[in-house]
């Protein structure tokens, strides 16, 4: 069972990436270092969006909350 706050963060990550254009997704993935994510050259946009959702989700999780 997941915590409701993690579910909210996941929903926010999905909404953020889904609201982006294809060119914005490509631009963001271009700036991601290979140590964080490797995007296969033959990946379609759905796969690229999935990779970016994972990255955005992790960045949102790493953001400090109001209590530290």
C-alpha positions in Angstrom: 0.0 0.0 0.0 1.4 3.3 -1.0 1.2 6.5 1.0 -1.3 9.1 -0.4 1.5 11.8 -0.6 3.5 9.5 -2.9 0.5 9.0 -5.1 0.0 12.8 -5.3 3.6 13.2 -6.3 3.3 10.5 -9.0 0.2 12.1 -10.3 1.9 15.5 -10.5 4.9 14.0 -12.4 2.5 12.3 -14.9 0.5 15.5 -15.4 3.6 17.6 -15.8 5.0 15.4 -18.6 1.7 14.7 -20.3 1.1 18.5 -20.6 4.4 18.9 -22.4 4.8 19.0 -26.1 6.9 16.4 -27.9 9.7 18.9 -28.6 9.7 19.9 -24.9 10.1 16.3 -23.9 13.0 15.8 -26.3 14.6 19.0 -25.1 14.4 18.0 -21.4 15.8 14.5 -22.2 18.6 16.0 -24.1 19.8 17.7 -21.0 19.7 14.6 -18.8 23.1 13.2 -18.1 23.6 9.5 -18.9 24.2 8.7 -15.2 20.6 9.5 -14.5 18.9 8.0 -17.6 19.8 6.5 -20.9 17.3 7.1 -23.7 17.6 4.5 -26.5 18.0 6.0 -29.9 15.0 4.0 -31.3 12.7 5.0 -28.4 9.3 6.3 -29.5 7.6 9.2 -27.7 5.7 7.0 -25.3 8.9 5.5 -24.1 10.6 8.9 -23.9 7.6 10.2 -21.8 7.8 7.2 -19.5 11.5 7.9 -18.9 10.9 11.6 -18.3 8.0 10.8 -15.9 10.4 8.6 -13.8 13.0 11.5 -13.8 10.4 14.1 -12.8 9.0 11.8 -10.1 12.4 11.3 -8.6 13.1 15.0 -8.6 9.8 15.7 -6.9 10.6 13.1 -4.3 14.0 14.6 -3.6 12.5 18.1 -3.1 12.5 18.9 0.6 9.2 19.2 2.3 7.9 21.8 4.7 9.4 19.9 7.6 12.9 19.3 6.2 
